[in-house]
Amino acid sequence: MPCCGCWWNGRQRHRPPDPAESGNPRNKCALQPGHSLMDWIRLGNSGKDLTGVGGQIRPVHPSELATHNTKNDAWLAIRGRVYNITHYLPYHPGGPEELMRGAGLDATELFDKVHPWVNYDSLLAKCLVGPLRFDRPNAEDLFDSFNSSPKSERLREPSKAQELVRKSMENLANCITPARKKITNKTDENVKCSPPSKIMQSLIHSSELPVSISRRAASSPVKTQKNIEDTPPSLRFDWIQTSTKLTISVYTGHLANPGGCARLTEGILLIEVVTNDWLRTIKLVPEEPLKEPLQLRVFAESGKLEIIAQKAEMKVWKSCGETSLSTAIKITTPRNVECKVDGISAVTHDTMLLALTPSAGPVVVPIGHHVRVHQTLAGSECIRSYTPVGDNWGSPVEVSAPLKLAIKRYKLGVLSPILTSLKVGGLITVSGPYGNFQLYKLKTVRTIFLIAAGTGITPMLSLLKFMLSRSNPRCERIILLFFNKTEEDILFRENFEEIMNQDDRLNVTHVLSNASSTWTGHKGRISKELLSELLGESAFKVADEFTRFACLCGPTEFTQAGVDILKNLGLKETFIHAFIG
């Protein structure tokens, strides 16, 4: 593993502790001369084939991965990507033995046990063999094990209590609807003969009474890393309708940070919901035909997904149709999706914002997660990771689309010149979501520190919006330190200034490493002295340490330096998350 620790505490097999290690909790090993991080980077840039397969990216099945499990031939997989770590073994600070514990395996879980913030994707970029491929079932095949019954296939008729609520709502609607005929004697006969109001035709028809989601932190069960990773999350859903549209609401739980997609296939509505790498699919055979476009949005704090489908015919249904919920499956390799470019706009002199619409239907990427763009060049697949930036970033006249990616053009880049040259209507392949950020870690946080460099700002954007909009507990401060080379490189500068003018809880400080003579702001690179000055020596010395949290994203060296500095300033690693590619 490209990390500074070991995996022994993440396996069922344990080794006795070495007394010599008791003073070194990170369990570093002494590396041989010529095997430092810089030496490894030089080896990667030397032109030597570190993949063992001639540098041709190709899919790897788990059965093939399992055969590469020796020190002379060691492969492992992290988050759906297979790396040949044979040459990296002597460079691993935790020792080759610890790294070999993941050889021949999908080592994602082991990697997450120790320093998950490490940017393995950058460190092992020259060792990439290809994506890990599983025989993933189609959505329709997931329902073979569903034990359906007549009652479960159709949402229940309203109970007496629900019917009482419905009648009360109808009475209210009739009160505000202009009456065609004055009724002087409100007998039962008059009430029964009165036609339903037009307003009532758009009121709620639900299988359950509307659920009130508690905003109190204490109302949610205590979550631990173990039960989050090992247990499929609970899932429930209900529906409402108007005469023109049907809305499905899926409840995943407080701060569950769901992602998902929706699509219509041969008249059937399929909704895929992803939480903590668990996938569940809701299948709806509607009572009447539905039509596109579909809309999908997420309410991050409550964990609710809302899917809106248009009715083909304007009418009120008696029920939404037949519904079923698949069994939960653990996802290792997300599906590839073809996307159409709907818009292109400039953010800076070398960064473009691509607005993408998946051909299969709308998607939502969880906060703090990213997608990967795939492009085949000269017979080899090129893959790059990008975090969607969400709406309202960039130009105010930008095109609305489910995915928006900020792409920086590098003159000597392989993929970025192609992506930034795409035209409206062009097609690219995207997969995702990827990432291990857990939104529940911000449950008690009132002050968050965001430290980013360059395009590393992108995962901070959705976090910033979430923290400002959250109601319980209300965020008190957001401190963003944004590092760039020049003033022209600063992304979304106008957006930050607009938000600060509207909300004084946000404070943005720009730091330039190659500033012009007219720059009056902060200058330099990330360092303990600079962070101490900008954050304050007592920033993390508070009575309740659970109210502080820090997120970092940028080049590997920047991120590693930032984590070490924050720890030296007194912030525990538990309250630090560094985004990885």
C-alpha positions as CSV (number, residue, x, y, z in Angstrom):
1,M,0.0,0.0,0.0
2,P,1.2,3.5,-0.7
3,C,0.8,4.6,2.8
4,C,2.9,5.3,5.9
5,G,1.4,2.6,8.1
6,C,0.5,-1.1,8.0
7,W,-2.6,-3.3,7.7
8,W,-2.0,-5.7,10.6
9,N,-4.9,-4.2,12.6
10,G,-7.2,-4.6,9.6
11,R,-6.8,-8.4,9.2
12,Q,-8.1,-11.4,11.1
13,R,-4.5,-12.6,11.2
14,H,-2.4,-10.7,13.8
15,R,1.2,-10.7,14.6
16,P,2.6,-10.0,18.1
17,P,3.7,-6.5,18.6
18,D,7.4,-5.7,18.3
19,P,8.7,-3.8,21.4
20,A,10.9,-1.8,19.1
21,E,7.7,-0.5,17.4
22,S,6.0,0.7,20.6
23,G,7.4,4.2,20.2
24,N,6.4,4.5,16.5
25,P,2.6,4.2,16.1
26,R,2.8,4.6,12.4
27,N,5.1,1.6,12.2
28,K,7.5,3.0,9.6
29,C,10.4,0.8,8.5
30,A,13.9,2.0,7.7
31,L,14.2,2.2,3.9
32,Q,17.4,1.3,2.1
33,P,19.4,4.1,0.5
34,G,17.9,5.2,-2.8
35,H,14.4,4.2,-1.9
36,S,12.8,7.5,-0.7
37,L,9.6,9.0,-2.1
38,M,11.6,11.2,-4.5
39,D,13.5,8.1,-5.7
40,W,10.3,6.4,-6.4
41,I,9.0,9.4,-8.4
42,R,12.3,9.4,-10.4
43,L,11.8,5.7,-11.2
44,G,8.3,6.4,-12.4
45,N,9.5,9.2,-14.6
46,S,12.4,7.1,-16.0
47,G,10.3,5.4,-18.7
48,K,10.6,1.9,-17.1
49,D,7.5,-0.2,-17.5
50,L,6.2,-0.6,-13.9
51,T,2.9,-2.2,-15.0
52,G,4.4,-5.5,-16.2
53,V,1.9,-5.5,-19.1
54,G,3.6,-3.1,-21.5
55,G,1.6,-0.1,-20.3
56,Q,-1.6,-1.2,-22.0
57,I,-4.6,-0.6,-19.8
58,R,-6.9,-3.6,-19.7
59,P,-9.6,-5.0,-17.4
60,V,-8.5,-7.5,-14.8
61,H,-10.9,-10.2,-13.4
62,P,-10.6,-11.1,-9.6
63,S,-9.5,-14.6,-10.6
64,E,-6.5,-13.2,-12.6
65,L,-5.7,-10.8,-9.8
66,A,-5.5,-13.7,-7.3
67,T,-2.7,-15.3,-9.2
68,H,-0.3,-12.3,-8.7
69,N,0.4,-12.7,-5.0
70,T,4.2,-13.1,-4.7
71,K,7.0,-10.6,-4.0
72,N,8.2,-11.1,-7.5
73,D,4.8,-10.6,-9.0
74,A,2.4,-8.7,-6.8
75,W,-0.8,-7.0,-7.8
76,L,-3.5,-5.5,-5.7
77,A,-6.7,-3.5,-6.3
78,I,-7.9,-0.3,-4.6
79,R,-11.4,1.1,-5.4
80,G,-11.8,-0.8,-8.6
81,R,-8.3,-0.2,-10.0
82,V,-5.5,-2.8,-10.2
83,Y,-1.9,-1.9,-9.6
84,N,1.3,-3.9,-10.1
85,I,3.1,-3.1,-6.8
86,T,6.1,-5.4,-7.4
87,H,8.5,-2.5,-8.0
88,Y,7.0,-0.4,-5.2
89,L,7.6,-3.0,-2.4
90,P,11.1,-1.8,-1.4
91,Y,9.8,1.9,-1.4
92,H,6.9,1.3,1.0
93,P,7.5,3.0,4.4
94,G,5.6,0.3,6.2
95,G,7.8,-2.5,4.8
96,P,7.1,-5.0,1.9
97,E,5.6,-7.6,4.3
98,E,2.8,-5.3,5.3
99,L,2.1,-4.4,1.7
100,M,2.1,-8.0,0.7
101,R,-0.9,-8.6,2.9
102,G,-3.0,-7.1,0.1
103,A,-1.3,-8.9,-2.8
104,G,-3.7,-10.7,-5.1
105,L,-6.7,-9.1,-3.3
106,D,-9.1,-6.3,-3.5
107,A,-7.3,-4.3,-0.8
108,T,-9.7,-1.4,-0.6
109,E,-10.9,-2.2,3.0
110,L,-7.4,-2.7,4.2
111,F,-6.3,0.6,2.7
112,D,-9.1,2.4,4.5
113,K,-8.0,1.1,7.8
114,V,-4.8,3.1,7.8
115,H,-4.4,6.6,6.4
116,P,-7.1,6.5,3.8
117,W,-6.2,10.1,2.8
118,V,-3.1,9.0,1.0
119,N,-3.3,9.8,-2.7
120,Y,-2.5,6.2,-3.9
121,D,-3.8,7.0,-7.4
122,S,-1.1,9.5,-7.9
123,L,1.6,7.5,-6.2
124,L,0.9,4.4,-8.2
125,A,-0.2,6.0,-11.4
126,K,2.7,4.4,-13.4
127,C,1.8,1.0,-11.9
128,L,-1.8,0.9,-13.2
129,V,-2.7,-2.3,-14.9
130,G,-6.4,-1.6,-15.4
131,P,-9.9,-1.6,-13.9
132,L,-11.1,-4.5,-11.8
133,R,-14.0,-6.0,-13.5
134,F,-16.8,-8.0,-11.9
135,D,-19.8,-9.7,-13.6
136,R,-22.3,-7.2,-12.3
137,P,-25.9,-8.2,-12.7
138,N,-28.4,-6.1,-14.6
139,A,-30.9,-4.2,-12.5
140,E,-33.7,-6.6,-13.6
141,D,-31.7,-9.6,-12.4
142,L,-31.4,-8.2,-8.9
143,F,-35.1,-9.0,-8.2
144,D,-34.9,-12.7,-8.6
145,S,-34.4,-13.1,-4.8
146,F,-37.2,-10.7,-4.0
147,N,-40.0,-12.5,-2.1
148,S,-43.0,-10.6,-3.4
149,S,-46.6,-10.9,-2.4
150,P,-49.8,-9.2,-3.6
151,K,-49.6,-6.9,-0.6
152,S,-46.0,-6.0,-1.2
153,E,-46.3,-5.5,-4.9
154,R,-48.8,-2.7,-4.6
155,L,-48.6,0.1,-2.2
156,R,-51.2,-0.2,0.5
157,E,-54.6,1.5,0.4
158,P,-54.9,4.4,2.8
159,S,-55.6,3.6,6.4
160,K,-58.5,5.2,8.3
161,A,-56.2,7.7,9.8
162,Q,-54.8,8.5,6.4
163,E,-58.3,8.8,4.9
164,L,-59.2,11.2,7.7
165,V,-56.1,13.4,6.8
166,R,-57.1,13.2,3.1
167,K,-60.6,14.3,3.8
168,S,-59.4,17.1,6.0
169,M,-57.1,18.3,3.2
170,E,-60.0,18.1,0.7
171,N,-62.2,20.2,2.9
172,L,-59.4,22.8,3.2
173,A,-59.0,22.7,-0.6
174,N,-62.7,23.2,-1.1
175,C,-62.7,26.1,1.2
176,I,-60.2,28.0,-0.9
177,T,-61.8,27.0,-4.2
178,P,-64.4,29.4,-5.6
179,A,-67.8,27.7,-5.3
180,R,-70.0,27.5,-8.3
181,K,-73.1,27.2,-6.2
182,K,-73.8,28.4,-2.7
183,I,-74.6,25.6,-0.3
184,T,-76.8,26.7,2.6
185,N,-77.5,23.4,4.2
186,K,-74.4,21.2,4.6
187,T,-76.1,17.9,4.8
188,D,-74.4,14.6,4.3
189,E,-76.2,14.4,0.9
190,N,-74.7,17.7,-0.2
191,V,-71.2,16.6,0.9
192,K,-71.5,13.3,-0.9
193,C,-72.8,14.8,-4.1
194,S,-70.2,17.6,-4.2
195,P,-67.6,16.9,-6.9
196,P,-64.0,16.7,-5.8
197,S,-62.2,20.1,-6.2
198,K,-59.6,20.5,-8.8
199,I,-57.1,21.4,-6.1
200,M,-57.8,18.0,-4.5
201,Q,-56.7,16.3,-7.7
202,S,-53.1,17.4,-7.0
203,L,-53.0,16.5,-3.3
204,I,-51.0,13.7,-1.8
205,H,-51.7,10.0,-2.3
206,S,-49.2,8.1,-0.2
207,S,-48.7,4.6,1.2
208,E,-47.8,6.2,4.6
209,L,-48.5,9.3,6.4
210,P,-45.9,12.0,5.7
211,V,-42.8,11.3,7.8
212,S,-41.3,14.1,9.8
213,I,-37.5,13.7,9.8
214,S,-36.0,14.6,13.2
215,R,-33.3,17.3,13.0
216,R,-31.9,16.5,16.5
217,A,-28.6,14.8,16.4
218,A,-29.5,12.6,19.4
219,S,-32.5,11.2,17.5
220,S,-30.3,9.2,15.1
221,P,-28.7,5.9,16.2
222,V,-25.0,6.0,16.9
223,K,-23.0,5.1,13.8
224,T,-19.7,3.4,13.9
225,Q,-17.2,2.8,11.1
226,K,-17.8,-1.0,11.4
227,N,-21.6,-1.0,11.1
228,I,-21.5,1.6,8.3
229,E,-19.2,-0.5,6.2
230,D,-20.5,-4.0,7.0
231,T,-24.3,-3.5,7.2
232,P,-26.5,-2.5,4.3
233,P,-28.3,0.7,5.2
234,S,-32.1,0.7,5.8
235,L,-34.1,2.1,3.0
236,R,-37.8,3.1,2.6
237,F,-39.7,5.1,0.1
238,D,-43.1,6.6,-0.5
239,W,-44.8,8.7,-3.2
240,I,-46.9,11.7,-4.0
241,Q,-48.5,12.8,-7.2
242,T,-50.2,15.6,-9.1
243,S,-52.2,15.2,-12.2
244,T,-49.1,15.7,-14.3
245,K,-46.2,14.1,-12.4
246,L,-45.2,11.4,-9.9
247,T,-42.6,11.9,-7.2
248,I,-40.9,9.0,-5.5
249,S,-39.1,9.9,-2.2
250,V,-36.4,7.5,-1.0
251,Y,-35.2,7.9,2.6
252,T,-31.7,6.6,3.3
253,G,-31.2,8.2,6.8
254,H,-29.7,11.3,8.4
255,L,-26.3,12.2,6.8
256,A,-26.3,9.0,4.8
257,N,-24.8,10.9,1.9
258,P,-26.6,8.9,-0.9
259,G,-25.9,8.9,-4.6
260,G,-28.1,7.4,-7.3
261,C,-29.5,7.4,-10.7
262,A,-32.9,6.9,-12.3
263,R,-34.0,5.7,-15.8
264,L,-37.0,4.5,-17.7
265,T,-36.6,1.1,-19.3
266,E,-39.4,-0.3,-21.4
267,G,-41.9,1.6,-19.3
268,I,-40.4,0.5,-16.0
269,L,-38.9,3.1,-13.6
270,L,-35.6,1.9,-12.1
271,I,-34.0,3.8,-9.3
272,E,-30.5,2.9,-8.1
273,V,-29.5,4.1,-4.7
274,V,-25.9,4.0,-3.4
275,T,-24.9,4.5,0.2
276,N,-21.5,3.5,1.6
277,D,-20.8,1.3,-1.4
278,W,-24.1,-0.6,-1.0
279,L,-26.4,-0.7,-4.0
280,R,-30.2,-1.2,-3.9
281,T,-32.6,-0.8,-6.8
282,I,-36.2,0.2,-6.6
283,K,-38.3,-1.2,-9.4
284,L,-41.6,0.5,-10.2
285,V,-44.1,-0.8,-12.8
286,P,-46.3,2.3,-12.9
287,E,-50.1,2.1,-13.0
288,E,-50.1,4.3,-16.1
289,P,-47.3,5.2,-18.5
290,L,-44.6,7.6,-17.5
291,K,-42.4,9.7,-19.8
292,E,-39.1,11.5,-19.7
293,P,-37.4,13.8,-18.7
294,L,-36.7,12.5,-15.2
295,Q,-35.5,14.7,-12.4
296,L,-33.3,13.6,-9.5
297,R,-32.2,15.6,-6.5
298,V,-30.9,15.0,-3.1
299,F,-31.4,16.5,0.3
300,A,-28.1,15.9,1.9
301,E,-28.9,16.5,5.6
302,S,-32.0,14.3,5.7
303,G,-30.5,11.8,3.3
304,K,-33.6,11.9,1.0
305,L,-33.5,11.3,-2.7
306,E,-36.4,12.6,-4.8
307,I,-37.2,11.3,-8.2
308,I,-39.7,13.2,-10.3
309,A,-41.3,11.5,-13.4
310,Q,-43.7,13.0,-15.9
311,K,-47.1,11.3,-16.5
312,A,-47.9,10.5,-20.1
313,E,-51.5,11.4,-19.5
314,M,-52.9,14.0,-17.2
315,K,-54.9,12.2,-14.5
316,V,-54.8,11.2,-10.8
317,W,-53.9,7.6,-10.2
318,K,-55.4,5.3,-7.6
319,S,-51.9,3.9,-6.8
320,C,-48.4,4.4,-8.1
321,G,-48.2,0.8,-9.4
322,E,-46.3,-2.3,-8.4
323,T,-43.1,-1.7,-6.5
324,S,-40.2,-4.0,-5.4
325,L,-36.9,-3.5,-3.7
326,S,-33.8,-5.5,-4.6
327,T,-31.5,-7.1,-2.1
328,A,-28.4,-5.0,-1.3
329,I,-25.2,-5.8,-3.1
330,K,-21.7,-4.4,-2.3
331,I,-20.2,-2.4,-5.2
332,T,-16.6,-2.6,-6.1
333,T,-16.6,-1.5,-9.7
334,P,-19.1,1.2,-10.6
335,R,-20.8,1.1,-14.0
336,N,-19.6,3.1,-17.0
337,V,-22.1,5.7,-18.3
338,E,-22.0,7.5,-21.7
339,C,-22.6,11.3,-21.3
340,K,-23.3,14.0,-23.8
341,V,-21.7,17.4,-23.5
342,D,-24.5,19.9,-23.2
343,G,-22.4,23.0,-22.4
344,I,-18.8,24.3,-22.2
345,S,-17.8,27.5,-20.4
346,A,-14.5,29.1,-19.3
347,V,-13.7,29.3,-15.6
348,T,-10.1,30.7,-16.0
349,H,-7.5,31.0,-18.7
350,D,-6.8,27.3,-18.7
351,T,-9.8,25.7,-17.0
352,M,-13.1,24.8,-18.6
353,L,-16.4,23.7,-17.1
354,L,-18.1,20.8,-18.9
355,A,-21.8,20.3,-18.4
356,L,-22.6,16.6,-19.0
357,T,-25.9,14.7,-19.2
358,P,-25.8,10.9,-18.9
359,S,-27.7,9.2,-21.7
360,A,-29.4,6.7,-19.4
361,G,-30.9,9.3,-17.1
362,P,-30.1,11.7,-14.3
363,V,-27.4,10.9,-11.7
364,V,-26.4,12.3,-8.3
365,V,-22.9,11.9,-6.9
366,P,-22.5,11.9,-3.1
367,I,-20.8,14.9,-1.4
368,G,-17.1,14.5,-1.4
369,H,-17.0,11.8,-4.0
370,H,-15.7,11.9,-7.6
371,V,-16.1,10.3,-11.0
372,R,-13.6,9.0,-13.6
373,V,-13.5,10.0,-17.2
374,H,-12.4,7.2,-19.6
375,Q,-10.9,7.7,-23.0
376,T,-9.3,5.2,-25.3
377,L,-6.1,6.6,-27.0
378,A,-4.0,4.6,-29.4
379,G,-5.5,1.4,-28.1
380,S,-4.9,2.2,-24.4
381,E,-7.5,3.4,-21.9
382,C,-6.7,6.8,-20.2
383,I,-8.5,7.5,-17.0
384,R,-8.6,10.7,-15.0
385,S,-10.6,11.6,-11.8
386,Y,-12.8,14.7,-11.4
387,T,-15.1,15.9,-8.6
388,P,-18.4,17.3,-9.9
389,V,-18.8,21.0,-8.8
390,G,-22.6,21.2,-8.6
391,D,-24.9,24.0,-9.7
392,N,-24.3,27.8,-9.3
393,W,-20.5,27.6,-9.8
394,G,-18.9,29.4,-12.7
395,S,-20.8,31.6,-15.2
396,P,-24.3,32.7,-14.2
397,V,-25.5,31.8,-17.7
398,E,-24.1,28.3,-17.6
399,V,-26.2,25.3,-18.8
400,S,-27.9,23.2,-16.1
401,A,-26.8,19.6,-16.2
402,P,-26.5,16.6,-13.8
403,L,-22.7,16.6,-13.9
404,K,-20.4,19.5,-14.2
405,L,-16.6,18.9,-14.3
406,A,-13.9,21.5,-14.0
407,I,-11.1,20.4,-16.4
408,K,-7.7,22.1,-16.3
409,R,-5.8,22.0,-19.5
410,Y,-2.2,20.9,-19.2
411,K,0.0,21.6,-22.3
412,L,1.8,18.3,-22.0
413,G,-1.3,16.4,-20.7
414,V,-2.6,13.3,-22.4
415,L,-6.3,13.7,-21.7
416,S,-7.0,17.3,-20.6
417,P,-6.3,18.8,-24.1
418,I,-8.9,16.4,-25.6
419,L,-11.5,17.1,-22.9
420,T,-11.2,20.9,-23.0
421,S,-11.5,20.8,-26.8
422,L,-14.8,18.9,-26.8
423,K,-17.8,20.5,-28.6
424,V,-21.4,20.6,-27.5
425,G,-23.0,17.3,-28.5
426,G,-19.8,15.3,-28.0
427,L,-19.7,12.1,-26.0
428,I,-17.5,10.9,-23.2
429,T,-17.5,7.9,-20.9
430,V,-17.8,8.4,-17.1
431,S,-17.8,6.0,-14.2
432,G,-18.6,6.4,-10.5
433,P,-19.1,7.4,-7.9
434,Y,-15.8,6.8,-6.1
435,G,-14.6,7.9,-2.7
436,N,-14.7,7.2,1.0
437,F,-15.8,10.5,2.5
438,Q,-18.4,9.9,5.3
439,L,-20.7,12.9,5.7
440,Y,-21.8,11.7,9.2
441,K,-18.3,12.7,10.5
442,L,-19.5,16.3,10.2
443,K,-22.5,15.5,12.5
444,T,-21.3,17.7,15.4
445,V,-18.9,20.0,13.5
446,R,-19.5,23.7,13.9
447,T,-16.2,25.0,12.4
448,I,-14.7,23.4,9.3
449,F,-11.3,24.2,7.7
450,L,-11.0,23.7,4.0
451,I,-7.4,23.7,2.6
452,A,-7.1,23.3,-1.2
453,A,-4.6,23.9,-4.0
454,G,-5.6,24.4,-7.6
455,T,-8.3,22.1,-8.9
456,G,-8.3,20.5,-5.5
457,I,-10.9,23.1,-4.7
458,T,-13.6,21.0,-6.4
459,P,-14.5,18.6,-3.6
460,M,-14.7,21.6,-1.2
461,L,-17.5,23.3,-3.2
462,S,-20.3,20.8,-2.3
463,L,-19.0,20.7,1.3
464,L,-19.1,24.4,1.6
465,K,-22.7,24.6,0.3
466,F,-23.8,21.8,2.6
467,M,-22.3,23.3,5.7
468,L,-23.8,26.7,5.0
469,S,-27.3,25.2,4.5
470,R,-27.3,22.7,7.4
471,S,-29.7,23.5,10.2
472,N,-28.7,21.2,13.1
473,P,-26.2,22.0,14.3
474,R,-25.8,25.3,12.6
475,C,-22.4,25.8,11.1
476,E,-20.6,28.7,12.8
477,R,-17.5,29.2,10.6
478,I,-16.0,28.0,7.4
479,I,-12.4,28.9,6.8
480,L,-11.1,28.2,3.3
481,L,-7.4,28.5,2.5
482,F,-7.0,28.4,-1.3
483,F,-3.4,28.0,-2.7
484,N,-2.6,28.8,-6.3
485,K,0.3,29.9,-8.4
486,T,-1.0,33.2,-9.8
487,E,-4.0,35.4,-9.4
488,E,-5.3,34.3,-12.9
489,D,-5.3,30.7,-11.7
490,I,-7.9,31.2,-8.9
491,L,-11.0,29.2,-9.7
492,F,-14.6,30.5,-8.9
493,R,-13.2,33.6,-7.3
494,E,-16.3,35.7,-8.1
495,N,-18.5,33.0,-6.6
496,F,-16.6,33.0,-3.3
497,E,-16.9,36.7,-3.1
498,E,-20.6,36.6,-3.7
499,I,-21.2,34.0,-1.0
500,M,-19.0,36.0,1.5
501,N,-21.1,39.1,0.8
502,Q,-24.2,37.1,1.6
503,D,-23.0,35.0,4.5
504,D,-20.3,36.2,6.9
505,R,-19.7,32.7,8.2
506,L,-17.5,32.0,5.2
507,N,-13.9,33.4,5.2
508,V,-11.7,32.8,2.1
509,T,-8.0,33.5,2.1
510,H,-6.0,33.2,-1.2
511,V,-2.3,32.3,-1.1
512,L,-0.2,32.6,-4.2
513,S,3.2,31.0,-4.7
514,N,4.1,33.1,-7.8
515,A,2.3,36.3,-7.2
516,S,2.7,39.5,-9.3
517,S,4.1,42.7,-7.8
518,T,0.6,44.1,-7.6
519,W,-0.7,41.2,-5.4
520,T,-1.4,42.5,-1.8
521,G,-2.6,39.2,-0.4
522,H,-0.7,36.3,1.2
523,K,2.2,34.7,-0.6
524,G,4.1,31.5,-0.2
525,R,3.5,27.7,0.0
526,I,1.9,25.6,2.6
527,S,3.9,25.5,5.9
528,K,3.4,25.3,9.6
529,E,4.3,29.0,10.0
530,L,1.7,30.0,7.3
531,L,-1.1,27.9,8.7
532,S,-0.4,29.0,12.2
533,E,-0.7,32.6,11.1
534,L,-3.8,32.1,9.1
535,L,-5.7,29.7,11.4
536,G,-4.3,30.9,14.7
537,E,-2.3,28.9,17.3
538,S,-5.4,28.1,19.3
539,A,-7.7,27.1,16.4
540,F,-7.8,23.5,17.5
541,K,-7.5,24.0,21.2
542,V,-11.1,23.9,22.2
543,A,-13.1,22.2,24.9
544,D,-15.1,20.1,22.5
545,E,-12.8,18.6,19.9
546,F,-15.7,17.1,18.0
547,T,-16.8,20.6,16.8
548,R,-13.7,21.0,14.5
549,F,-12.9,19.3,11.3
550,A,-10.4,19.8,8.4
551,C,-10.5,18.7,4.8
552,L,-7.6,18.9,2.3
553,C,-7.2,18.4,-1.4
554,G,-4.4,19.1,-3.8
555,P,-1.2,17.5,-5.2
556,T,0.2,14.5,-3.2
557,E,3.0,16.5,-1.6
558,F,0.7,19.4,-0.7
559,T,-1.8,17.0,0.9
560,Q,0.7,15.0,2.9
561,A,2.4,18.2,4.2
562,G,-1.0,19.7,5.2
563,V,-2.0,16.7,7.2
564,D,1.3,16.6,9.1
565,I,1.1,20.3,9.8
566,L,-2.5,20.1,11.1
567,K,-1.5,17.2,13.4
568,N,1.4,19.2,14.7
569,L,-0.9,22.1,15.4
570,G,-3.0,19.8,17.6
571,L,-5.8,18.5,15.4
572,K,-6.2,14.7,15.7
573,E,-6.1,12.6,12.5
574,T,-9.6,11.4,13.3
575,F,-10.8,14.9,12.5
576,I,-8.9,15.2,9.2
577,H,-10.0,14.0,5.8
578,A,-7.8,14.4,2.7
579,F,-9.5,13.7,-0.6
580,I,-7.8,11.2,-2.8
581,G,-8.1,10.5,-6.5
